[in-house]
Amino acid sequence: MEKNNLSLQSESRRSFLKTAGMAVVGGSVAYHFGMPSALGNISGAKEVLKVGLIGCGGRGTGAAIQAVKSDPNVILTAMGDAFEDRLEKSYDALSKAIPDKIKVKKRNKFIGFDAYQKVIDSGVDVVLLTTPPAFRPAHFAAAVAAGKHAFCEKPMAVDAPGVRLVMESARKAKEKNLGVFAGFCFRHDAANQAAFQQVLAGRIGDVRTVTGFRYGGELTGYSSTLGTGIEYQLRNWYFQNWLSGDFVVEVACHSADMMSWALGDVMPIKAIGSGGRQQRVEERFGNVFDHFSVEYEYAGGAKGFLFTRQQRGAFSRNTIDVTGTEGDANFVMGQRHEITGKNPWKFDGAPNNMFQAEHDAFFASIRAGKPINDGEWMANSTMMAILGRMAAYSGQEITWDQALNSNQVLGPRFEDYSWDLQYQSPPVAIPGVTKVL
């Protein structure tokens, strides 16, 4: 009997692992398990690397700290955000946390919709792209055009046209030998690296199903004052699907990414899904859902299942479960990584800080003159989550090709952003009624 495509790819991965000690991810992109500490690689480096932060929220502030801590000769020299209060709050926090690393002069604090370009043009070597994801494709394209290395926080886009722009920019970055690093931090967790390596090496045989759960509570921090203007929507971006992609894209993309990782970054051929809002019924919650469930189907017959919700008072869970022909893998993020069956295994190593580890790896690769380019798989993982949203919003079966080639743009054109912009967010999706193609 002829083996299916996934089985053949599994054999190929096992062979490569035996000879090279690493797993193939995203076709031409290699993922480096157990990358040595950045400090060990750049101990003799003297050249200062200048970093610019674009997007000064909580994640951006954290990323800036981790970036400058990755290397003795990295400093932050420029910051940009749409809002001055957010930039100054971030600057104050950074000045207290890493005072010797903050070299941001007043003239290099940029405010407004064009702040990203001013940061890029300020003389930096590396940019941290940590704005709401609707802005990521345009900001990434601008960084590559200017010859800058880029750390791209997840997700990479909110719709298919954005993903396609990210893919194009990533190809250009590779031609220019620019680093492109994805903020899919769970790929840099030490337990995950060891555990997924076991799956990719064939310890559980051929993967037949992979299931991701990302259950959590309700978010806080939304504005208590309702409004429809662009400022209100930006300050409450998480609850506007045209800015966040909805939470299946903004948060559960981590689960989709790990599901993809377990399958060697082979993409699904189609998906069906469901979702809605049971608690998020008030106007302040914008137009996003509070629960999704998606079934993905792969060419070789494997299935993927993604379940996610954000509802107060409900049980929290962040797990990946993989079923193979010779065993099962059960990974509970931050707690337990175990394989049962023919070849049992359990992670017993030391934990690490995955957020710091990703920046250590990125800056080490830049120092070595071999910058990592995560562009292909980071775009695909984002698109996998977008496909799930499209299937759930519409209630229809959507193929990968249909989704990736879609021309649906969730929000206004990037070039139209201004404080005078009057944009009405799309209504809450109704499965069976809402059109996505």
ROZAKOL-392467 format. One record per residue (C-alpha): residue in three letters; y, x, z. Coordinates in nm, 2 decimals, always signed. Example, Ala and Ser with C-alpha at 12.3 -4.5 7.8 and 13.67 -1.06 7.14 Angstrom:
% residues 2
{resn:ALA py:-0.45 px:+1.23 pz:+0.78}
{resn:SER py:-0.11 px:+1.37 pz:+0.71}
This chain:
% residues 437
{resn:MET py:+0.00 px:+0.00 pz:+0.00}
{resn:GLU py:+0.34 px:+0.14 pz:-0.09}
{resn:LYS py:+0.57 px:+0.21 pz:+0.20}
{resn:ASN py:+0.89 px:+0.03 pz:+0.23}
{resn:ASN py:+1.23 px:+0.21 pz:+0.20}
{resn:LEU py:+1.29 px:+0.23 pz:+0.57}
{resn:SER py:+0.94 px:+0.39 pz:+0.63}
{resn:LEU py:+1.02 px:+0.65 pz:+0.36}
{resn:GLN py:+1.35 px:+0.72 pz:+0.52}
{resn:SER py:+1.19 px:+0.75 pz:+0.86}
{resn:GLU py:+0.95 px:+1.01 pz:+0.73}
{resn:SER py:+1.23 px:+1.20 pz:+0.58}
{resn:ARG py:+1.42 px:+1.20 pz:+0.90}
{resn:ARG py:+1.12 px:+1.32 pz:+1.10}
{resn:SER py:+1.07 px:+1.61 pz:+0.85}
{resn:PHE py:+1.43 px:+1.71 pz:+0.87}
{resn:LEU py:+1.44 px:+1.70 pz:+1.25}
{resn:LYS py:+1.14 px:+1.93 pz:+1.27}
{resn:THR py:+1.30 px:+2.19 pz:+1.04}
{resn:ALA py:+1.67 px:+2.16 pz:+1.14}
{resn:GLY py:+1.68 px:+2.02 pz:+1.49}
{resn:MET py:+1.93 px:+1.75 pz:+1.40}
{resn:ALA py:+1.93 px:+1.39 pz:+1.26}
{resn:VAL py:+2.06 px:+1.29 pz:+0.93}
{resn:VAL py:+2.33 px:+1.02 pz:+0.96}
{resn:GLY py:+2.53 px:+0.85 pz:+0.69}
{resn:GLY py:+2.36 px:+1.02 pz:+0.39}
{resn:SER py:+2.56 px:+1.33 pz:+0.34}
{resn:VAL py:+2.71 px:+1.35 pz:+0.69}
{resn:ALA py:+2.51 px:+1.53 pz:+0.96}
{resn:TYR py:+2.54 px:+1.43 pz:+1.32}
{resn:HIS py:+2.52 px:+1.73 pz:+1.56}
{resn:PHE py:+2.31 px:+1.67 pz:+1.87}
{resn:GLY py:+2.38 px:+1.89 pz:+2.16}
{resn:MET py:+2.69 px:+2.05 pz:+2.01}
{resn:PRO py:+2.80 px:+2.35 pz:+2.22}
{resn:SER py:+3.10 px:+2.32 pz:+2.44}
{resn:ALA py:+3.43 px:+2.36 pz:+2.25}
{resn:LEU py:+3.56 px:+2.61 pz:+2.50}
{resn:GLY py:+3.26 px:+2.84 pz:+2.42}
{resn:ASN py:+3.35 px:+2.84 pz:+2.05}
{resn:ILE py:+3.72 px:+2.90 pz:+2.07}
{resn:SER py:+3.76 px:+3.14 pz:+2.36}
{resn:GLY py:+3.93 px:+3.39 pz:+2.14}
{resn:ALA py:+4.14 px:+3.15 pz:+1.95}
{resn:LYS py:+4.52 px:+3.20 pz:+1.99}
{resn:GLU py:+4.67 px:+2.97 pz:+1.74}
{resn:VAL py:+4.83 px:+2.66 pz:+1.90}
{resn:LEU py:+4.72 px:+2.33 pz:+1.75}
{resn:LYS py:+4.99 px:+2.06 pz:+1.77}
{resn:VAL py:+4.88 px:+1.70 pz:+1.83}
{resn:GLY py:+5.07 px:+1.38 pz:+1.75}
{resn:LEU py:+4.98 px:+1.05 pz:+1.92}
{resn:ILE py:+5.02 px:+0.73 pz:+1.71}
{resn:GLY py:+4.97 px:+0.43 pz:+1.93}
{resn:CYS py:+5.06 px:+0.47 pz:+2.30}
{resn:GLY py:+4.85 px:+0.21 pz:+2.47}
{resn:GLY py:+4.58 px:+0.28 pz:+2.73}
{resn:ARG py:+4.32 px:+0.42 pz:+2.49}
{resn:GLY py:+4.58 px:+0.63 pz:+2.31}
{resn:THR py:+4.70 px:+0.78 pz:+2.64}
{resn:GLY py:+4.34 px:+0.86 pz:+2.73}
{resn:ALA py:+4.27 px:+1.01 pz:+2.39}
{resn:ALA py:+4.58 px:+1.23 pz:+2.42}
{resn:ILE py:+4.46 px:+1.37 pz:+2.76}
{resn:GLN py:+4.11 px:+1.44 pz:+2.62}
{resn:ALA py:+4.24 px:+1.60 pz:+2.31}
{resn:VAL py:+4.46 px:+1.85 pz:+2.48}
{resn:LYS py:+4.19 px:+1.92 pz:+2.74}
{resn:SER py:+3.94 px:+2.01 pz:+2.47}
{resn:ASP py:+4.09 px:+2.35 pz:+2.39}
{resn:PRO py:+4.32 px:+2.58 pz:+2.59}
{resn:ASN py:+4.56 px:+2.61 pz:+2.29}
{resn:VAL py:+4.62 px:+2.24 pz:+2.21}
{resn:ILE py:+4.94 px:+2.07 pz:+2.30}
{resn:LEU py:+5.09 px:+1.72 pz:+2.24}
{resn:THR py:+5.42 px:+1.75 pz:+2.05}
{resn:ALA py:+5.50 px:+1.40 pz:+1.91}
{resn:MET py:+5.44 px:+1.04 pz:+2.00}
{resn:GLY py:+5.50 px:+0.72 pz:+1.81}
{resn:ASP py:+5.47 px:+0.35 pz:+1.89}
{resn:ALA py:+5.61 px:+0.02 pz:+1.78}
{resn:PHE py:+5.75 px:-0.04 pz:+2.13}
{resn:GLU py:+5.97 px:+0.20 pz:+2.33}
{resn:ASP py:+5.85 px:+0.07 pz:+2.67}
{resn:ARG py:+5.49 px:+0.15 pz:+2.58}
{resn:LEU py:+5.57 px:+0.49 pz:+2.46}
{resn:GLU py:+5.77 px:+0.58 pz:+2.77}
{resn:LYS py:+5.50 px:+0.44 pz:+3.00}
{resn:SER py:+5.24 px:+0.66 pz:+2.82}
{resn:TYR py:+5.47 px:+0.96 pz:+2.83}
{resn:ASP py:+5.52 px:+0.93 pz:+3.20}
{resn:ALA py:+5.14 px:+0.90 pz:+3.26}
{resn:LEU py:+5.07 px:+1.20 pz:+3.04}
{resn:SER py:+5.34 px:+1.41 pz:+3.21}
{resn:LYS py:+5.18 px:+1.35 pz:+3.54}
{resn:ALA py:+4.82 px:+1.40 pz:+3.42}
{resn:ILE py:+4.87 px:+1.71 pz:+3.20}
{resn:PRO py:+5.22 px:+1.84 pz:+3.25}
{resn:ASP py:+5.16 px:+2.18 pz:+3.10}
{resn:LYS py:+5.02 px:+2.03 pz:+2.78}
{resn:ILE py:+5.30 px:+1.78 pz:+2.71}
{resn:LYS py:+5.57 px:+1.94 pz:+2.48}
{resn:VAL py:+5.72 px:+1.62 pz:+2.34}
{resn:LYS py:+6.09 px:+1.66 pz:+2.29}
{resn:LYS py:+6.31 px:+1.35 pz:+2.28}
{resn:ARG py:+6.36 px:+1.39 pz:+1.91}
{resn:ASN py:+5.99 px:+1.37 pz:+1.86}
{resn:LYS py:+5.95 px:+1.03 pz:+2.03}
{resn:PHE py:+5.95 px:+0.77 pz:+1.75}
{resn:ILE py:+5.98 px:+0.40 pz:+1.77}
{resn:GLY py:+5.91 px:+0.12 pz:+1.52}
{resn:PHE py:+5.69 px:+0.04 pz:+1.23}
{resn:ASP py:+5.76 px:+0.37 pz:+1.06}
{resn:ALA py:+5.69 px:+0.58 pz:+1.37}
{resn:TYR py:+5.35 px:+0.68 pz:+1.24}
{resn:GLN py:+5.50 px:+0.86 pz:+0.94}
{resn:LYS py:+5.76 px:+1.03 pz:+1.15}
{resn:VAL py:+5.49 px:+1.16 pz:+1.38}
{resn:ILE py:+5.29 px:+1.28 pz:+1.08}
{resn:ASP py:+5.60 px:+1.45 pz:+0.94}
{resn:SER py:+5.70 px:+1.62 pz:+1.26}
{resn:GLY py:+5.49 px:+1.94 pz:+1.21}
{resn:VAL py:+5.17 px:+1.84 pz:+1.39}
{resn:ASP py:+4.82 px:+1.96 pz:+1.29}
{resn:VAL py:+4.62 px:+1.67 pz:+1.42}
{resn:VAL py:+4.70 px:+1.30 pz:+1.47}
{resn:LEU py:+4.53 px:+1.06 pz:+1.71}
{resn:LEU py:+4.53 px:+0.71 pz:+1.55}
{resn:THR py:+4.50 px:+0.47 pz:+1.83}
{resn:THR py:+4.71 px:+0.16 pz:+1.73}
{resn:PRO py:+4.56 px:-0.18 pz:+1.69}
{resn:PRO py:+4.30 px:-0.15 pz:+1.41}
{resn:ALA py:+4.49 px:-0.35 pz:+1.15}
{resn:PHE py:+4.71 px:-0.04 pz:+1.11}
{resn:ARG py:+4.43 px:+0.22 pz:+1.09}
{resn:PRO py:+4.37 px:+0.22 pz:+0.71}
{resn:ALA py:+4.73 px:+0.28 pz:+0.62}
{resn:HIS py:+4.79 px:+0.53 pz:+0.90}
{resn:PHE py:+4.47 px:+0.72 pz:+0.81}
{resn:ALA py:+4.57 px:+0.73 pz:+0.44}
{resn:ALA py:+4.91 px:+0.87 pz:+0.53}
{resn:ALA py:+4.76 px:+1.14 pz:+0.75}
{resn:VAL py:+4.52 px:+1.25 pz:+0.48}
{resn:ALA py:+4.79 px:+1.25 pz:+0.22}
{resn:ALA py:+5.00 px:+1.48 pz:+0.45}
{resn:GLY py:+4.70 px:+1.72 pz:+0.51}
{resn:LYS py:+4.64 px:+1.63 pz:+0.87}
{resn:HIS py:+4.32 px:+1.62 pz:+1.07}
{resn:ALA py:+4.27 px:+1.28 pz:+1.21}
{resn:PHE py:+4.09 px:+1.13 pz:+1.51}
{resn:CYS py:+4.04 px:+0.76 pz:+1.43}
{resn:GLU py:+3.98 px:+0.52 pz:+1.72}
{resn:LYS py:+3.73 px:+0.25 pz:+1.65}
{resn:PRO py:+3.72 px:+0.02 pz:+1.46}
{resn:MET py:+3.86 px:+0.16 pz:+1.13}
{resn:ALA py:+3.98 px:-0.17 pz:+0.98}
{resn:VAL py:+3.98 px:-0.55 pz:+1.02}
{resn:ASP py:+3.88 px:-0.65 pz:+0.67}
{resn:ALA py:+3.70 px:-0.52 pz:+0.36}
{resn:PRO py:+4.01 px:-0.40 pz:+0.17}
{resn:GLY py:+4.10 px:-0.19 pz:+0.48}
{resn:VAL py:+3.74 px:-0.05 pz:+0.49}
{resn:ARG py:+3.76 px:+0.05 pz:+0.13}
{resn:LEU py:+4.09 px:+0.23 pz:+0.18}
{resn:VAL py:+3.93 px:+0.42 pz:+0.47}
{resn:MET py:+3.64 px:+0.52 pz:+0.25}
{resn:GLU py:+3.87 px:+0.64 pz:-0.02}
{resn:SER py:+4.08 px:+0.84 pz:+0.23}
{resn:ALA py:+3.77 px:+0.99 pz:+0.39}
{resn:ARG py:+3.66 px:+1.12 pz:+0.05}
{resn:LYS py:+4.00 px:+1.27 pz:-0.01}
{resn:ALA py:+3.99 px:+1.43 pz:+0.34}
{resn:LYS py:+3.65 px:+1.59 pz:+0.25}
{resn:GLU py:+3.80 px:+1.74 pz:-0.07}
{resn:LYS py:+4.09 px:+1.88 pz:+0.14}
{resn:ASN py:+3.85 px:+2.01 pz:+0.42}
{resn:LEU py:+4.02 px:+1.79 pz:+0.67}
{resn:GLY py:+3.86 px:+1.67 pz:+0.99}
{resn:VAL py:+3.79 px:+1.30 pz:+1.03}
{resn:PHE py:+3.65 px:+1.21 pz:+1.36}
{resn:ALA py:+3.54 px:+0.86 pz:+1.47}
{resn:GLY py:+3.61 px:+0.71 pz:+1.81}
{resn:PHE py:+3.26 px:+0.57 pz:+1.83}
{resn:CYS py:+3.22 px:+0.74 pz:+2.17}
{resn:PHE py:+2.87 px:+0.62 pz:+2.25}
{resn:ARG py:+2.74 px:+0.87 pz:+1.99}
{resn:HIS py:+2.87 px:+1.14 pz:+2.22}
{resn:ASP py:+2.70 px:+1.02 pz:+2.54}
{resn:ALA py:+2.44 px:+1.28 pz:+2.64}
{resn:ALA py:+2.18 px:+1.02 pz:+2.72}
{resn:ASN py:+2.23 px:+0.84 pz:+2.40}
{resn:GLN py:+2.22 px:+1.16 pz:+2.19}
{resn:ALA py:+1.88 px:+1.25 pz:+2.35}
{resn:ALA py:+1.74 px:+0.90 pz:+2.32}
{resn:PHE py:+1.85 px:+0.81 pz:+1.97}
{resn:GLN py:+1.72 px:+1.15 pz:+1.86}
{resn:GLN py:+1.38 px:+1.05 pz:+1.98}
{resn:VAL py:+1.39 px:+0.72 pz:+1.78}
{resn:LEU py:+1.51 px:+0.91 pz:+1.47}
{resn:ALA py:+1.23 px:+1.17 pz:+1.52}
{resn:GLY py:+0.97 px:+0.89 pz:+1.50}
{resn:ARG py:+0.86 px:+0.86 pz:+1.86}
{resn:ILE py:+0.83 px:+0.48 pz:+1.83}
{resn:GLY py:+0.71 px:+0.49 pz:+1.47}
{resn:ASP py:+0.89 px:+0.29 pz:+1.20}
{resn:VAL py:+1.17 px:+0.07 pz:+1.34}
{resn:ARG py:+1.11 px:-0.30 pz:+1.29}
{resn:THR py:+1.39 px:-0.46 pz:+1.50}
{resn:VAL py:+1.70 px:-0.34 pz:+1.68}
{resn:THR py:+1.90 px:-0.56 pz:+1.91}
{resn:GLY py:+2.24 px:-0.50 pz:+2.06}
{resn:PHE py:+2.39 px:-0.69 pz:+2.35}
{resn:ARG py:+2.76 px:-0.65 pz:+2.45}
{resn:TYR py:+2.83 px:-0.91 pz:+2.71}
{resn:GLY py:+3.15 px:-0.89 pz:+2.92}
{resn:GLY py:+3.41 px:-1.09 pz:+3.11}
{resn:GLU py:+3.74 px:-1.22 pz:+2.99}
{resn:LEU py:+4.03 px:-0.98 pz:+2.93}
{resn:THR py:+4.35 px:-0.98 pz:+3.12}
{resn:GLY py:+4.69 px:-0.86 pz:+3.03}
{resn:TYR py:+4.80 px:-1.12 pz:+2.78}
{resn:SER py:+5.16 px:-1.24 pz:+2.78}
{resn:SER py:+5.23 px:-1.54 pz:+2.99}
{resn:THR py:+5.50 px:-1.65 pz:+2.75}
{resn:LEU py:+5.39 px:-1.81 pz:+2.44}
{resn:GLY py:+5.55 px:-1.73 pz:+2.11}
{resn:THR py:+5.49 px:-1.70 pz:+1.74}
{resn:GLY py:+5.71 px:-1.40 pz:+1.64}
{resn:ILE py:+5.57 px:-1.07 pz:+1.53}
{resn:GLU py:+5.66 px:-0.90 pz:+1.87}
{resn:TYR py:+5.46 px:-1.16 pz:+2.06}
{resn:GLN py:+5.16 px:-1.12 pz:+1.83}
{resn:LEU py:+5.17 px:-0.74 pz:+1.85}
{resn:ARG py:+5.19 px:-0.74 pz:+2.23}
{resn:ASN py:+4.90 px:-0.98 pz:+2.23}
{resn:TRP py:+4.72 px:-0.82 pz:+1.94}
{resn:TYR py:+4.37 px:-0.85 pz:+2.08}
{resn:PHE py:+4.38 px:-1.23 pz:+2.05}
{resn:GLN py:+4.51 px:-1.22 pz:+1.69}
{resn:ASN py:+4.22 px:-1.17 pz:+1.45}
{resn:TRP py:+4.44 px:-1.02 pz:+1.18}
{resn:LEU py:+4.53 px:-0.74 pz:+1.42}
{resn:SER py:+4.21 px:-0.69 pz:+1.61}
{resn:GLY py:+3.94 px:-0.82 pz:+1.37}
{resn:ASP py:+3.82 px:-1.04 pz:+1.66}
{resn:PHE py:+3.63 px:-0.89 pz:+1.94}
{resn:VAL py:+3.30 px:-0.87 pz:+1.75}
{resn:VAL py:+3.48 px:-0.60 pz:+1.54}
{resn:GLU py:+3.71 px:-0.46 pz:+1.81}
{resn:VAL py:+3.45 px:-0.42 pz:+2.08}
{resn:ALA py:+3.10 px:-0.50 pz:+1.96}
{resn:CYS py:+3.15 px:-0.26 pz:+1.67}
{resn:HIS py:+3.01 px:-0.01 pz:+1.93}
{resn:SER py:+2.69 px:-0.21 pz:+1.94}
{resn:ALA py:+2.68 px:-0.24 pz:+1.56}
{resn:ASP py:+2.73 px:+0.13 pz:+1.54}
{resn:MET py:+2.44 px:+0.21 pz:+1.77}
{resn:MET py:+2.22 px:-0.04 pz:+1.59}
{resn:SER py:+2.30 px:+0.14 pz:+1.27}
{resn:TRP py:+2.24 px:+0.48 pz:+1.44}
{resn:ALA py:+1.89 px:+0.37 pz:+1.53}
{resn:LEU py:+1.81 px:+0.30 pz:+1.17}
{resn:GLY py:+1.95 px:+0.62 pz:+1.04}
{resn:ASP py:+2.27 px:+0.45 pz:+0.92}
{resn:VAL py:+2.10 px:+0.25 pz:+0.66}
{resn:MET py:+2.32 px:-0.06 pz:+0.60}
{resn:PRO py:+2.19 px:-0.42 pz:+0.61}
{resn:ILE py:+2.16 px:-0.62 pz:+0.28}
{resn:LYS py:+2.28 px:-0.95 pz:+0.43}
{resn:ALA py:+2.37 px:-1.13 pz:+0.75}
{resn:ILE py:+2.38 px:-1.48 pz:+0.90}
{resn:GLY py:+2.56 px:-1.57 pz:+1.22}
{resn:SER py:+2.72 px:-1.81 pz:+1.45}
{resn:GLY py:+3.00 px:-1.81 pz:+1.71}
{resn:GLY py:+3.29 px:-2.01 pz:+1.85}
{resn:ARG py:+3.51 px:-2.05 pz:+2.16}
{resn:GLN py:+3.40 px:-2.24 pz:+2.47}
{resn:GLN py:+3.64 px:-2.09 pz:+2.73}
{resn:ARG py:+3.92 px:-1.96 pz:+2.50}
{resn:VAL py:+4.06 px:-2.30 pz:+2.42}
{resn:GLU py:+4.42 px:-2.24 pz:+2.53}
{resn:GLU py:+4.69 px:-2.14 pz:+2.28}
{resn:ARG py:+4.74 px:-1.80 pz:+2.46}
{resn:PHE py:+4.40 px:-1.69 pz:+2.33}
{resn:GLY py:+4.53 px:-1.69 pz:+1.97}
{resn:ASN py:+4.26 px:-1.75 pz:+1.71}
{resn:VAL py:+3.97 px:-1.54 pz:+1.83}
{resn:PHE py:+3.62 px:-1.65 pz:+1.94}
{resn:ASP py:+3.46 px:-1.58 pz:+2.28}
{resn:HIS py:+3.10 px:-1.55 pz:+2.16}
{resn:PHE py:+2.91 px:-1.43 pz:+1.85}
{resn:SER py:+2.54 px:-1.39 pz:+1.75}
{resn:VAL py:+2.45 px:-1.22 pz:+1.42}
{resn:GLU py:+2.12 px:-1.15 pz:+1.24}
{resn:TYR py:+2.11 px:-0.87 pz:+1.00}
{resn:GLU py:+1.84 px:-0.81 pz:+0.74}
{resn:TYR py:+1.75 px:-0.48 pz:+0.59}
{resn:ALA py:+1.59 px:-0.39 pz:+0.25}
{resn:GLY py:+1.27 px:-0.26 pz:+0.41}
{resn:GLY py:+1.22 px:-0.58 pz:+0.61}
{resn:ALA py:+1.36 px:-0.46 pz:+0.94}
{resn:LYS py:+1.59 px:-0.70 pz:+1.13}
{resn:GLY py:+1.90 px:-0.64 pz:+1.35}
{resn:PHE py:+2.03 px:-0.88 pz:+1.61}
{resn:LEU py:+2.38 px:-0.85 pz:+1.77}
{resn:PHE py:+2.48 px:-1.07 pz:+2.06}
{resn:THR py:+2.83 px:-1.05 pz:+2.21}
{resn:ARG py:+3.05 px:-1.26 pz:+2.43}
{resn:GLN py:+3.36 px:-1.24 pz:+2.65}
{resn:GLN py:+3.35 px:-1.52 pz:+2.91}
{resn:ARG py:+3.47 px:-1.50 pz:+3.27}
{resn:GLY py:+3.20 px:-1.55 pz:+3.53}
{resn:ALA py:+2.92 px:-1.46 pz:+3.28}
{resn:PHE py:+2.66 px:-1.18 pz:+3.31}
{resn:SER py:+2.76 px:-0.84 pz:+3.17}
{resn:ARG py:+2.52 px:-0.64 pz:+2.96}
{resn:ASN py:+2.55 px:-0.34 pz:+2.73}
{resn:THR py:+2.21 px:-0.25 pz:+2.58}
{resn:ILE py:+2.03 px:-0.14 pz:+2.27}
{resn:ASP py:+1.66 px:-0.24 pz:+2.23}
{resn:VAL py:+1.46 px:-0.09 pz:+1.95}
{resn:THR py:+1.11 px:-0.21 pz:+1.85}
{resn:GLY py:+0.89 px:+0.02 pz:+1.64}
{resn:THR py:+0.53 px:+0.02 pz:+1.51}
{resn:GLU py:+0.43 px:+0.26 pz:+1.79}
{resn:GLY py:+0.65 px:+0.17 pz:+2.08}
{resn:ASP py:+0.97 px:+0.03 pz:+2.22}
{resn:ALA py:+1.30 px:+0.19 pz:+2.32}
{resn:ASN py:+1.52 px:+0.03 pz:+2.58}
{resn:PHE py:+1.87 px:+0.19 pz:+2.63}
{resn:VAL py:+2.10 px:+0.05 pz:+2.91}
{resn:MET py:+2.43 px:+0.22 pz:+2.86}
{resn:GLY py:+2.52 px:+0.44 pz:+3.16}
{resn:GLN py:+2.20 px:+0.36 pz:+3.35}
{resn:ARG py:+1.86 px:+0.40 pz:+3.18}
{resn:HIS py:+1.72 px:+0.53 pz:+2.85}
{resn:GLU py:+1.34 px:+0.49 pz:+2.82}
{resn:ILE py:+1.07 px:+0.47 pz:+2.56}
{resn:THR py:+0.73 px:+0.30 pz:+2.62}
{resn:GLY py:+0.42 px:+0.28 pz:+2.40}
{resn:LYS py:+0.21 px:+0.55 pz:+2.23}
{resn:ASN py:+0.46 px:+0.83 pz:+2.31}
{resn:PRO py:+0.65 px:+0.74 pz:+2.63}
{resn:TRP py:+0.97 px:+0.92 pz:+2.71}
{resn:LYS py:+1.25 px:+0.89 pz:+2.96}
{resn:PHE py:+1.59 px:+1.06 pz:+2.98}
{resn:ASP py:+1.63 px:+1.27 pz:+3.29}
{resn:GLY py:+1.92 px:+1.49 pz:+3.20}
{resn:ALA py:+2.27 px:+1.51 pz:+3.34}
{resn:PRO py:+2.53 px:+1.26 pz:+3.23}
{resn:ASN py:+2.85 px:+1.36 pz:+3.06}
{resn:ASN py:+3.20 px:+1.23 pz:+2.98}
{resn:MET py:+3.15 px:+1.09 pz:+2.63}
{resn:PHE py:+3.52 px:+1.05 pz:+2.57}
{resn:GLN py:+3.58 px:+1.42 pz:+2.65}
{resn:ALA py:+3.27 px:+1.52 pz:+2.46}
{resn:GLU py:+3.39 px:+1.37 pz:+2.13}
{resn:HIS py:+3.72 px:+1.56 pz:+2.14}
{resn:ASP py:+3.55 px:+1.88 pz:+2.24}
{resn:ALA py:+3.33 px:+1.85 pz:+1.93}
{resn:PHE py:+3.62 px:+1.76 pz:+1.70}
{resn:PHE py:+3.85 px:+2.04 pz:+1.80}
{resn:ALA py:+3.56 px:+2.29 pz:+1.81}
{resn:SER py:+3.48 px:+2.20 pz:+1.45}
{resn:ILE py:+3.85 px:+2.25 pz:+1.35}
{resn:ARG py:+3.86 px:+2.59 pz:+1.52}
{resn:ALA py:+3.54 px:+2.69 pz:+1.34}
{resn:GLY py:+3.69 px:+2.60 pz:+1.00}
{resn:LYS py:+3.42 px:+2.35 pz:+0.94}
{resn:PRO py:+3.59 px:+2.02 pz:+1.04}
{resn:ILE py:+3.36 px:+1.73 pz:+1.10}
{resn:ASN py:+3.41 px:+1.43 pz:+0.86}
{resn:ASP py:+3.27 px:+1.11 pz:+1.01}
{resn:GLY py:+3.43 px:+0.90 pz:+0.73}
{resn:GLU py:+3.13 px:+0.75 pz:+0.57}
{resn:TRP py:+2.94 px:+0.62 pz:+0.86}
{resn:MET py:+3.25 px:+0.52 pz:+1.06}
{resn:ALA py:+3.36 px:+0.30 pz:+0.77}
{resn:ASN py:+3.01 px:+0.15 pz:+0.74}
{resn:SER py:+2.97 px:+0.08 pz:+1.11}
{resn:THR py:+3.31 px:-0.10 pz:+1.10}
{resn:MET py:+3.20 px:-0.30 pz:+0.79}
{resn:MET py:+2.88 px:-0.40 pz:+0.96}
{resn:ALA py:+3.08 px:-0.57 pz:+1.24}
{resn:ILE py:+3.31 px:-0.73 pz:+0.98}
{resn:LEU py:+3.01 px:-0.86 pz:+0.79}
{resn:GLY py:+2.89 px:-1.02 pz:+1.12}
{resn:ARG py:+3.23 px:-1.18 pz:+1.17}
{resn:MET py:+3.24 px:-1.32 pz:+0.82}
{resn:ALA py:+2.89 px:-1.47 pz:+0.85}
{resn:ALA py:+2.98 px:-1.62 pz:+1.19}
{resn:TYR py:+3.32 px:-1.75 pz:+1.08}
{resn:SER py:+3.18 px:-1.92 pz:+0.77}
{resn:GLY py:+2.84 px:-2.02 pz:+0.89}
{resn:GLN py:+2.70 px:-1.89 pz:+0.56}
{resn:GLU py:+2.47 px:-1.61 pz:+0.46}
{resn:ILE py:+2.68 px:-1.32 pz:+0.34}
{resn:THR py:+2.54 px:-1.02 pz:+0.16}
{resn:TRP py:+2.66 px:-0.67 pz:+0.22}
{resn:ASP py:+2.79 px:-0.64 pz:-0.13}
{resn:GLN py:+2.98 px:-0.97 pz:-0.11}
{resn:ALA py:+3.14 px:-0.86 pz:+0.22}
{resn:LEU py:+3.23 px:-0.51 pz:+0.11}
{resn:ASN py:+3.38 px:-0.62 pz:-0.22}
{resn:SER py:+3.57 px:-0.91 pz:-0.06}
{resn:ASN py:+3.95 px:-0.92 pz:-0.13}
{resn:GLN py:+4.02 px:-1.13 pz:+0.18}
{resn:VAL py:+4.31 px:-0.98 pz:+0.38}
{resn:LEU py:+4.35 px:-1.12 pz:+0.73}
{resn:GLY py:+4.71 px:-1.04 pz:+0.79}
{resn:PRO py:+5.04 px:-0.97 pz:+0.60}
{resn:ARG py:+5.07 px:-0.67 pz:+0.37}
{resn:PHE py:+5.13 px:-0.35 pz:+0.55}
{resn:GLU py:+5.45 px:-0.29 pz:+0.36}
{resn:ASP py:+5.59 px:-0.62 pz:+0.48}
{resn:TYR py:+5.59 px:-0.54 pz:+0.85}
{resn:SER py:+5.93 px:-0.58 pz:+1.01}
{resn:TRP py:+6.07 px:-0.73 pz:+1.32}
{resn:ASP py:+6.20 px:-1.02 pz:+1.11}
{resn:LEU py:+5.85 px:-1.10 pz:+0.97}
{resn:GLN py:+5.75 px:-1.46 pz:+1.03}
{resn:TYR py:+5.37 px:-1.47 pz:+1.00}
{resn:GLN py:+5.15 px:-1.76 pz:+1.10}
{resn:SER py:+4.81 px:-1.65 pz:+1.22}
{resn:PRO py:+4.52 px:-1.82 pz:+1.05}
{resn:PRO py:+4.37 px:-2.11 pz:+1.24}
{resn:VAL py:+4.06 px:-2.07 pz:+1.46}
{resn:ALA py:+3.76 px:-2.05 pz:+1.22}
{resn:ILE py:+3.52 px:-2.34 pz:+1.20}
{resn:PRO py:+3.16 px:-2.24 pz:+1.09}
{resn:GLY py:+3.06 px:-2.45 pz:+0.79}
{resn:VAL py:+3.42 px:-2.51 pz:+0.69}
{resn:THR py:+3.61 px:-2.18 pz:+0.70}
{resn:LYS py:+3.59 px:-1.98 pz:+0.37}
{resn:VAL py:+3.56 px:-1.60 pz:+0.39}
{resn:LEU py:+3.48 px:-1.53 pz:+0.02}
